[in-house]
Amino acid sequence: MKKIFLLAAMALFTLSASAQVKIAHVNFSELYQLTSDADAARSTMAAAQKEANETFQSMYEEFQTKYNEYQQKSSTWTPAIKENKEKELSEINNRLQEFQQSIQQELAQKEQQLYEPIIAKVRETVEKLAKSGGYAMVFDSSQYLYADDTICKDLTADAKKALGIPADRTLESLQKELQAQAQQQ
């Protein structure tokens, strides 16, 4: 698959050099991660994750309390009480596992719902820039190793401007912002 992509890219570069077909590239991942919409999505996801963790922790504490009680008192209980407490512990443990599985699925769905419109917005912006600039094709710069800037223009800065992303905001600055937020919590 990569060989086919490479051959197609080489053919396009050859065509662009001879037929003046315009080709560009963008760092798509950088664009959608740096949007203010992505900041809001990350914030929403962090809040949902925090709520899920608090709920899980509460459920786990209930289990731990009952388990500690079981360990301390089980030798004094009758077989019927001991069996009842073991069933209760088993049910709580099952609820914990079910909650973990369901919350992971829910969080993944929520993340997808939050990011789909952001990705669509970035894609539309890149398409508008490509059409207005007369570019026949725009590649994602994370998908190839080399682009000759004399043949293939980098539209990332133009797309950042069109999306309202400050020019000085980079993935590195985003990483620092996220680390600072994590330290504050």
GROMACS elastic network, one bead per residue, 0.5 to 0.9 nm:
[ bonds ]
;  ai    aj funct       b0    kb
    1     4     6  0.51585   500
    1     5     6  0.62478   500
    1     6     6  0.85760   500
    2     6     6  0.59861   500
    2     7     6  0.84822   500
    3     7     6  0.60363   500
    3     8     6  0.84750   500
    4     7     6  0.50862   500
    4     8     6  0.60691   500
    4     9     6  0.84978   500
    5     8     6  0.50705   500
    5     9     6  0.60546   500
    5    10     6  0.85268   500
    6     9     6  0.50482   500
    6    10     6  0.60718   500
    6    11     6  0.85110   500
    6   144     6  0.82672   500
    7    10     6  0.50487   500
    7    11     6  0.60824   500
    7    12     6  0.85659   500
    8    11     6  0.50462   500
    8    12     6  0.61598   500
    8    13     6  0.85958   500
    9    12     6  0.50520   500
    9    13     6  0.61239   500
    9    14     6  0.85433   500
   10    13     6  0.50427   500
   10    14     6  0.61181   500
   10    15     6  0.85143   500
   11    14     6  0.50492   500
   11    15     6  0.60736   500
   11    16     6  0.84671   500
   12    16     6  0.58787   500
   12    17     6  0.84640   500
   12    21     6  0.81084   500
   12    23     6  0.82298   500
   12   137     6  0.89240   500
   13    17     6  0.61678   500
   13    18     6  0.86716   500
   13    21     6  0.84192   500
   13    23     6  0.78779   500
   13   151     6  0.73411   500
   13   152     6  0.82222   500
   14    17     6  0.52471   500
   14    18     6  0.63664   500
   14    19     6  0.83937   500
   15    18     6  0.51942   500
   15    19     6  0.54759   500
   15    20     6  0.72699   500
   15    21     6  0.66419   500
   16    19     6  0.52427   500
   16    22     6  0.61156   500
   16    23     6  0.72346   500
   16   151     6  0.73091   500
   16   152     6  0.89555   500
   17    20     6  0.56168   500
   17    21     6  0.71716   500
   17    22     6  0.87679   500
   17   151     6  0.70338   500
   18    21     6  0.79557   500
   19    22     6  0.89940   500
   21   134     6  0.86101   500
   21   135     6  0.72130   500
   21   136     6  0.63571   500
   21   137     6  0.86947   500
   22   133     6  0.85490   500
   22   134     6  0.67160   500
   22   136     6  0.56237   500
   22   137     6  0.71968   500
   22   151     6  0.74000   500
   22   152     6  0.71185   500
   22   153     6  0.82276   500
   23   130     6  0.87514   500
   23   134     6  0.87871   500
   23   135     6  0.53498   500
   23   136     6  0.58467   500
   23   137     6  0.50973   500
   23   138     6  0.59362   500
   23   139     6  0.79808   500
   23   151     6  0.68927   500
   23   153     6  0.65636   500
   24   130     6  0.78070   500
   24   135     6  0.66167   500
   24   136     6  0.82100   500
   24   137     6  0.63432   500
   24   139     6  0.63493   500
   24   140     6  0.88844   500
   24   149     6  0.88124   500
   24   151     6  0.81247   500
   24   154     6  0.56501   500
   24   155     6  0.64178   500
   25    28     6  0.87700   500
   25   137     6  0.81139   500
   25   140     6  0.56037   500
   25   141     6  0.56729   500
   25   147     6  0.83701   500
   25   152     6  0.67720   500
   25   153     6  0.62071   500
   25   155     6  0.59147   500
   25   156     6  0.73362   500
   26    29     6  0.87577   500
   26    30     6  0.86607   500
   26    31     6  0.81761   500
   26   126     6  0.80602   500
   26   138     6  0.70765   500
   26   139     6  0.64157   500
   26   140     6  0.52195   500
   26   141     6  0.54721   500
   26   142     6  0.84241   500
   26   153     6  0.86099   500
   26   154     6  0.57190   500
   26   155     6  0.52752   500
   26   157     6  0.83891   500
   26   159     6  0.79975   500
   27    30     6  0.54284   500
   27    31     6  0.63710   500
   27   139     6  0.85151   500
   27   140     6  0.55941   500
   27   141     6  0.50403   500
   27   142     6  0.63768   500
   27   154     6  0.84238   500
   27   155     6  0.83536   500
   27   156     6  0.59537   500
   28    31     6  0.50925   500
   28    32     6  0.64034   500
   28    33     6  0.85682   500
   28   119     6  0.87143   500
   28   122     6  0.76947   500
   28   123     6  0.81584   500
   28   126     6  0.88508   500
   28   139     6  0.88665   500
   28   140     6  0.57744   500
   28   141     6  0.73580   500
   28   142     6  0.77806   500
   28   156     6  0.78310   500
   29    32     6  0.55617   500
   29    33     6  0.60966   500
   29    34     6  0.85640   500
   29   140     6  0.83450   500
   29   142     6  0.79195   500
   30    33     6  0.52514   500
   30    34     6  0.60666   500
   30    35     6  0.88032   500
   30   156     6  0.84839   500
   30   170     6  0.75165   500
   30   171     6  0.63255   500
   31    34     6  0.54338   500
   31    35     6  0.65511   500
   31   119     6  0.89604   500
   31   122     6  0.69403   500
   31   156     6  0.72949   500
   31   159     6  0.74575   500
   31   160     6  0.64339   500
   31   163     6  0.82878   500
   31   165     6  0.82474   500
   32    35     6  0.55377   500
   32    36     6  0.89213   500
   32    37     6  0.83178   500
   32    38     6  0.66320   500
   32   115     6  0.85884   500
   32   118     6  0.64492   500
   32   119     6  0.61484   500
   32   121     6  0.85537   500
   32   122     6  0.62112   500
   33    36     6  0.84847   500
   33    37     6  0.86170   500
   33    38     6  0.56637   500
   33    39     6  0.77086   500
   33   118     6  0.89512   500
   33   171     6  0.77111   500
   33   174     6  0.84032   500
   34    37     6  0.83057   500
   34    38     6  0.65590   500
   34    39     6  0.73623   500
   34   160     6  0.83935   500
   34   165     6  0.66873   500
   34   166     6  0.89449   500
   34   169     6  0.71946   500
   34   170     6  0.71414   500
   34   171     6  0.70932   500
   34   174     6  0.71566   500
   35    38     6  0.52078   500
   35    39     6  0.66022   500
   35    40     6  0.88888   500
   35   118     6  0.80316   500
   35   122     6  0.87904   500
   35   160     6  0.82589   500
   35   163     6  0.69996   500
   35   164     6  0.75126   500
   35   165     6  0.59799   500
   36    40     6  0.63348   500
   36    41     6  0.86178   500
   36   163     6  0.89192   500
   36   164     6  0.82399   500
   36   165     6  0.74827   500
   37    40     6  0.50769   500
   37    41     6  0.61687   500
   37    42     6  0.86249   500
   37   114     6  0.87316   500
   37   115     6  0.84857   500
   37   118     6  0.65330   500
   38    42     6  0.60281   500
   38    43     6  0.84612   500
   38   114     6  0.82334   500
   38   115     6  0.71717   500
   38   118     6  0.69210   500
   39    42     6  0.51524   500
   39    43     6  0.62240   500
   39    44     6  0.86580   500
   40    43     6  0.50316   500
   40    44     6  0.61318   500
   40    45     6  0.85383   500
   40   114     6  0.89508   500
   41    44     6  0.50430   500
   41    45     6  0.60381   500
   41    46     6  0.84758   500
   41   111     6  0.75569   500
   41   114     6  0.58312   500
   41   115     6  0.70584   500
   42    45     6  0.50548   500
   42    46     6  0.60197   500
   42    47     6  0.86081   500
   42   111     6  0.85772   500
   42   114     6  0.88883   500
   43    46     6  0.50697   500
   43    47     6  0.62597   500
   43    48     6  0.86450   500
   44    47     6  0.52116   500
   44    48     6  0.62258   500
   44    49     6  0.85744   500
   44   111     6  0.89128   500
   44   114     6  0.86686   500
   45    48     6  0.50250   500
   45    49     6  0.59616   500
   45    50     6  0.84316   500
   45   107     6  0.75606   500
   45   110     6  0.77127   500
   45   111     6  0.67627   500
   45   114     6  0.86925   500
   46    49     6  0.50328   500
   46    50     6  0.60153   500
   46    51     6  0.85744   500
   47    50     6  0.50479   500
   47    51     6  0.61890   500
   47    52     6  0.85757   500
   48    51     6  0.51424   500
   48    52     6  0.61397   500
   48    53     6  0.85697   500
   48   107     6  0.74652   500
   48   110     6  0.89995   500
   49    52     6  0.50329   500
   49    53     6  0.60540   500
   49    54     6  0.85654   500
   49   103     6  0.89290   500
   49   107     6  0.74465   500
   50    53     6  0.50639   500
   50    54     6  0.61355   500
   50    55     6  0.86009   500
   51    54     6  0.51140   500
   51    55     6  0.61844   500
   51    56     6  0.85679   500
   52    55     6  0.51410   500
   52    56     6  0.61020   500
   52    57     6  0.84871   500
   52   100     6  0.88135   500
   52   103     6  0.69970   500
   52   107     6  0.89617   500
   53    56     6  0.50400   500
   53    57     6  0.59441   500
   53    58     6  0.85135   500
   54    57     6  0.50151   500
   54    58     6  0.61420   500
   54    59     6  0.86329   500
   55    58     6  0.51554   500
   55    59     6  0.62885   500
   55    60     6  0.85900   500
   56    59     6  0.50750   500
   56    60     6  0.60160   500
   56    61     6  0.85258   500
   56    96     6  0.71138   500
   56    99     6  0.75321   500
   56   100     6  0.75795   500
   57    61     6  0.60357   500
   57    62     6  0.86068   500
   58    61     6  0.51478   500
   58    62     6  0.63773   500
   58    63     6  0.87702   500
   59    62     6  0.51834   500
   59    63     6  0.63875   500
   59    64     6  0.87251   500
   59    92     6  0.78609   500
   59    95     6  0.84474   500
   59    96     6  0.67521   500
   60    64     6  0.60552   500
   60    65     6  0.85454   500
   60    92     6  0.84895   500
   60    93     6  0.83519   500
   60    96     6  0.71053   500
   61    65     6  0.60241   500
   61    66     6  0.85373   500
   62    65     6  0.52365   500
   62    66     6  0.62784   500
   62    67     6  0.84938   500
   62    92     6  0.82069   500
   63    66     6  0.52784   500
   63    67     6  0.59502   500
   63    68     6  0.85366   500
   63    89     6  0.66638   500
   63    92     6  0.62020   500
   63    93     6  0.70412   500
   63    96     6  0.87177   500
   64    68     6  0.60041   500
   64    69     6  0.84804   500
   65    68     6  0.52102   500
   65    69     6  0.62237   500
   65    70     6  0.86077   500
   66    70     6  0.60874   500
   66    71     6  0.86700   500
   66    85     6  0.82489   500
   66    88     6  0.86376   500
   66    89     6  0.70762   500
   67    71     6  0.62313   500
   67    72     6  0.86399   500
   67    85     6  0.88240   500
   67    86     6  0.88549   500
   67    89     6  0.68363   500
   68    71     6  0.51117   500
   68    72     6  0.61851   500
   68    73     6  0.85866   500
   69    72     6  0.51554   500
   69    73     6  0.59674   500
   69    74     6  0.78060   500
   70    73     6  0.54075   500
   70    74     6  0.51482   500
   70    75     6  0.86871   500
   70    82     6  0.79464   500
   70    85     6  0.70796   500
   70    86     6  0.80354   500
   70    89     6  0.88257   500
   71    74     6  0.57300   500
   71    75     6  0.80227   500
   72    75     6  0.75656   500
   72    76     6  0.87836   500
   73    76     6  0.55445   500
   73    77     6  0.65983   500
   74    77     6  0.52418   500
   74    78     6  0.82355   500
   74    81     6  0.85507   500
   74    82     6  0.61329   500
   74    85     6  0.87425   500
   75    78     6  0.82770   500
   75    82     6  0.85533   500
   76    82     6  0.89585   500
   77    80     6  0.79307   500
   77    81     6  0.58970   500
   77    82     6  0.58074   500
   78    81     6  0.53508   500
   78    82     6  0.61169   500
   78    83     6  0.85876   500
   79    82     6  0.50117   500
   79    83     6  0.60029   500
   79    84     6  0.85115   500
   80    83     6  0.51490   500
   80    84     6  0.61459   500
   80    85     6  0.86608   500
   81    84     6  0.50215   500
   81    85     6  0.61479   500
   81    86     6  0.85782   500
   82    85     6  0.51702   500
   82    86     6  0.61774   500
   82    87     6  0.86583   500
   83    86     6  0.50742   500
   83    87     6  0.62037   500
   83    88     6  0.86170   500
   84    87     6  0.51441   500
   84    88     6  0.62391   500
   84    89     6  0.87229   500
   85    89     6  0.61617   500
   85    90     6  0.85300   500
   86    89     6  0.50617   500
   86    90     6  0.60860   500
   86    91     6  0.85849   500
   87    91     6  0.61179   500
   87    92     6  0.86031   500
   88    91     6  0.51138   500
   88    92     6  0.61983   500
   88    93     6  0.85568   500
   89    92     6  0.51473   500
   89    93     6  0.60866   500
   89    94     6  0.85666   500
   90    93     6  0.50594   500
   90    94     6  0.61369   500
   90    95     6  0.86347   500
   91    94     6  0.50297   500
   91    95     6  0.61704   500
   91    96     6  0.86022   500
   92    95     6  0.50449   500
   92    96     6  0.62102   500
   92    97     6  0.87481   500
   93    96     6  0.50279   500
   93    97     6  0.63405   500
   93    98     6  0.86496   500
   94    97     6  0.51314   500
   94    98     6  0.60725   500
   94    99     6  0.84355   500
   95    98     6  0.50298   500
   95    99     6  0.58907   500
   95   100     6  0.84494   500
   96    99     6  0.51378   500
   96   100     6  0.61672   500
   96   101     6  0.87237   500
   97   100     6  0.51059   500
   97   101     6  0.62963   500
   97   102     6  0.86365   500
   98   101     6  0.52053   500
   98   102     6  0.60526   500
   98   103     6  0.83947   500
   99   102     6  0.51789   500
   99   103     6  0.58119   500
   99   104     6  0.83423   500
  100   103     6  0.53546   500
  100   104     6  0.61483   500
  100   105     6  0.87238   500
  101   104     6  0.53209   500
  101   105     6  0.64385   500
  101   106     6  0.87481   500
  102   105     6  0.51486   500
  102   106     6  0.60936   500
  102   107     6  0.85502   500
  103   107     6  0.59139   500
  103   108     6  0.83851   500
  104   107     6  0.52028   500
  104   108     6  0.61332   500
  104   109     6  0.86206   500
  105   108     6  0.51292   500
  105   109     6  0.61900   500
  105   110     6  0.85766   500
  106   109     6  0.50957   500
  106   110     6  0.60565   500
  106   111     6  0.85391   500
  107   111     6  0.60463   500
  107   112     6  0.85210   500
  108   111     6  0.51147   500
  108   112     6  0.62093   500
  108   113     6  0.86502   500
  109   112     6  0.50508   500
  109   113     6  0.61335   500
  109   114     6  0.86017   500
  110   113     6  0.50364   500
  110   114     6  0.61466   500
  110   115     6  0.86211   500
  111   114     6  0.51062   500
  111   115     6  0.60910   500
  111   116     6  0.84563   500
  112   115     6  0.52403   500
  112   116     6  0.58374   500
  113   116     6  0.55953   500
  113   117     6  0.74678   500
  114   117     6  0.66523   500
  114   118     6  0.73144   500
  115   118     6  0.50576   500
  115   119     6  0.61125   500
  115   120     6  0.85342   500
  116   119     6  0.52377   500
  116   120     6  0.61561   500
  116   121     6  0.86122   500
  117   121     6  0.60052   500
  117   122     6  0.85928   500
  118   121     6  0.50627   500
  118   122     6  0.62462   500
  118   123     6  0.85299   500
  119   122     6  0.51781   500
  119   123     6  0.60531   500
  119   124     6  0.85604   500
  120   123     6  0.50183   500
  120   124     6  0.60643   500
  120   125     6  0.85473   500
  121   124     6  0.51303   500
  121   125     6  0.61670   500
  121   126     6  0.86641   500
  121   163     6  0.85818   500
  122   125     6  0.50558   500
  122   126     6  0.61933   500
  122   127     6  0.85577   500
  122   159     6  0.79877   500
  122   163     6  0.74507   500
  123   126     6  0.51766   500
  123   127     6  0.61287   500
  123   128     6  0.86588   500
  124   128     6  0.61415   500
  124   129     6  0.86169   500
  125   128     6  0.51449   500
  125   129     6  0.62504   500
  125   130     6  0.85771   500
  125   159     6  0.66411   500
  125   162     6  0.70599   500
  125   163     6  0.72654   500
  126   129     6  0.50903   500
  126   130     6  0.60591   500
  126   131     6  0.85825   500
  126   138     6  0.80506   500
  126   155     6  0.79570   500
  126   156     6  0.86584   500
  126   158     6  0.88703   500
  126   159     6  0.62235   500
  126   162     6  0.89221   500
  127   130     6  0.50049   500
  127   131     6  0.60852   500
  127   132     6  0.84937   500
  127   138     6  0.82317   500
  128   131     6  0.51627   500
  128   132     6  0.59954   500
  128   133     6  0.83486   500
  129   132     6  0.51886   500
  129   133     6  0.58933   500
  129   134     6  0.83556   500
  129   135     6  0.83141   500
  129   155     6  0.79209   500
  129   158     6  0.78190   500
  129   159     6  0.72598   500
  129   162     6  0.86006   500
  130   133     6  0.51204   500
  130   134     6  0.59159   500
  130   136     6  0.73330   500
  130   137     6  0.74390   500
  130   138     6  0.69927   500
  130   155     6  0.84268   500
  131   134     6  0.50745   500
  131   135     6  0.61055   500
  131   136     6  0.78871   500
  132   135     6  0.78520   500
  135   138     6  0.70348   500
  138   152     6  0.87943   500
  138   153     6  0.89565   500
  138   155     6  0.85336   500
  139   142     6  0.85362   500
  139   143     6  0.74949   500
  139   144     6  0.83493   500
  140   143     6  0.56494   500
  140   144     6  0.77094   500
  141   144     6  0.59155   500
  141   145     6  0.78866   500
  141   146     6  0.84718   500
  141   147     6  0.83706   500
  141   154     6  0.85726   500
  142   145     6  0.77619   500
  144   147     6  0.77602   500
  147   150     6  0.86436   500
  147   151     6  0.77919   500
  147   152     6  0.62188   500
  147   153     6  0.85523   500
  148   151     6  0.54863   500
  148   152     6  0.57545   500
  148   153     6  0.82525   500
  149   153     6  0.55951   500
  149   154     6  0.73361   500
  150   153     6  0.71809   500
  154   157     6  0.74471   500
  154   158     6  0.84151   500
  155   158     6  0.52400   500
  155   159     6  0.60546   500
  155   160     6  0.85669   500
  156   159     6  0.50714   500
  156   160     6  0.60574   500
  156   161     6  0.86156   500
  157   160     6  0.50312   500
  157   161     6  0.62691   500
  157   162     6  0.86750   500
  157   167     6  0.71350   500
  158   161     6  0.51376   500
  158   162     6  0.62154   500
  158   163     6  0.86271   500
  159   163     6  0.60400   500
  159   164     6  0.85095   500
  159   165     6  0.84703   500
  160   163     6  0.51118   500
  160   164     6  0.61437   500
  160   166     6  0.71259   500
  160   167     6  0.69362   500
  161   164     6  0.50964   500
  161   165     6  0.57454   500
  161   166     6  0.69600   500
  161   167     6  0.70011   500
  162   165     6  0.76411   500
  163   166     6  0.89763   500
  164   167     6  0.88016   500
  165   168     6  0.84303   500
  165   169     6  0.69082   500
  166   169     6  0.53988   500
  166   170     6  0.87220   500
  167   170     6  0.78850   500
  168   173     6  0.83047   500
  169   172     6  0.80619   500
  169   173     6  0.59843   500
  169   174     6  0.70326   500
  170   173     6  0.51315   500
  170   174     6  0.61443   500
  170   175     6  0.85278   500
  171   175     6  0.60676   500
  171   176     6  0.86624   500
  172   175     6  0.50494   500
  172   176     6  0.63785   500
  172   177     6  0.87318   500
  173   176     6  0.50559   500
  173   177     6  0.62184   500
  173   178     6  0.86731   500
  174   178     6  0.61788   500
  174   179     6  0.85645   500
  175   178     6  0.51373   500
  175   179     6  0.61390   500
  175   180     6  0.85889   500
  176   179     6  0.50534   500
  176   180     6  0.60957   500
  176   181     6  0.85890   500
  177   180     6  0.51407   500
  177   181     6  0.62283   500
  177   182     6  0.86601   500
  178   181     6  0.50551   500
  178   182     6  0.61545   500
  178   183     6  0.86562   500
  179   182     6  0.50265   500
  179   183     6  0.62125   500
  179   184     6  0.86970   500
  180   183     6  0.51427   500
  180   184     6  0.63134   500
  180   185     6  0.88555   500
  181   184     6  0.51522   500
  181   185     6  0.64975   500
  182   185     6  0.52786   500
